[in-house]
């Protein structure tokens, strides 16, 4: 990577609460500026970086830093990238380049089936997405492709029974191509702007209630055992372990230790802190610390339920 760093970095405690190194870089304008140098990059909870910003991301990776709203992130210390996407295909041609850099990665791949309801208007057709999911899994390994049906949405046309049927149909297709399914339950309090957007499109979502959650959890827990796919919830308060459903860590130190244990620097980072939980996320979130490099309102998927597009 072509990057000019200050010979002595320093540590900074940002919103994440993590003490990343801060280095000096020369930006595109020829100015010396400070950049945080994280070990783990999240790309990104706020947008679909692989689908819409893969070229920008790879150009940034090649020059050794990226800039977001006049803030800079250095790739000097990066050992792992966690990609979040509904369409990884534009990024897949670049994975060998990342491999050659010696940087690890895995994908949080959101794959819902709301095609007939129009909740995800700009996604590729369902069959194409199934093929892409399987291709990615074959390229990098099923342990590195985490399937997300997120969020689970109930409406006046999507009953809890129909919702479970949608998940099972996808699970039948994806068994053997992933190890885990991550779910979350739609609640209007968490999606204020999305609620208005859905209602404006004549879609009337309703919050999950206790009976709905029990029904769906019981069914999905059983399906997970049937198809050999672990089921986990994302940032959910409820204890669904009775149904065989665990709490998930999307930025997951357990997965990282298992899959990337040959990276001594990454393992040293994980072993150097007693508490890796990212305090910049919701209280219920179990993720370890990472640096997210996306921006809200920069995703073109157009999903009506999305919190990241206002």
HELIX and SHEET records of a PDB file:
HELIX    1   1 UNK A   49  UNK A   52  1                                   4    
HELIX    2   2 UNK A   54  UNK A   63  1                                  10    
HELIX    3   3 UNK A   89  UNK A   92  1                                   4    
HELIX    4   4 UNK A   95  UNK A  100  1                                   6    
HELIX    5   5 UNK A  126  UNK A  140  1                                  15    
HELIX    6   6 UNK A  142  UNK A  144  5                                   3    
HELIX    7   7 UNK A  160  UNK A  174  1                                  15    
HELIX    8   8 UNK A  188  UNK A  190  5                                   3    
HELIX    9   9 UNK A  192  UNK A  200  1                                   9    
HELIX   10  10 UNK A  210  UNK A  227  1                                  18    
HELIX   11  11 UNK A  241  UNK A  243  5                                   3    
HELIX   12  12 UNK A  253  UNK A  259  1                                   7    
HELIX   13  13 UNK A  264  UNK A  271  1                                   8    
SHEET    1   A 3 UNK A  10  UNK A  13  0                                        
SHEET    2   A 3 UNK A  19  UNK A  26 -1                                        
SHEET    3   A 3 UNK A  32  UNK A  37 -1                                        
SHEET    1   B 8 UNK A 245  UNK A 247  0                                        
SHEET    2   B 8 UNK A 230  UNK A 233  1                                        
SHEET    3   B 8 UNK A 180  UNK A 185  1                                        
SHEET    4   B 8 UNK A 145  UNK A 152  1                                        
SHEET    5   B 8 UNK A 104  UNK A 110  1                                        
SHEET    6   B 8 UNK A  80  UNK A  85  1                                        
SHEET    7   B 8 UNK A  40  UNK A  43  1                                        
SHEET    8   B 8 UNK A 291  UNK A 292  1                                        
SHEET    1   C 2 UNK A  65  UNK A  68  0                                        
SHEET    2   C 2 UNK A  71  UNK A  74 -1                                        
SHEET    1   D 2 UNK A 154  UNK A 155  0                                        
SHEET    2   D 2 UNK A 205  UNK A 206 -1                                        
END                                                                             
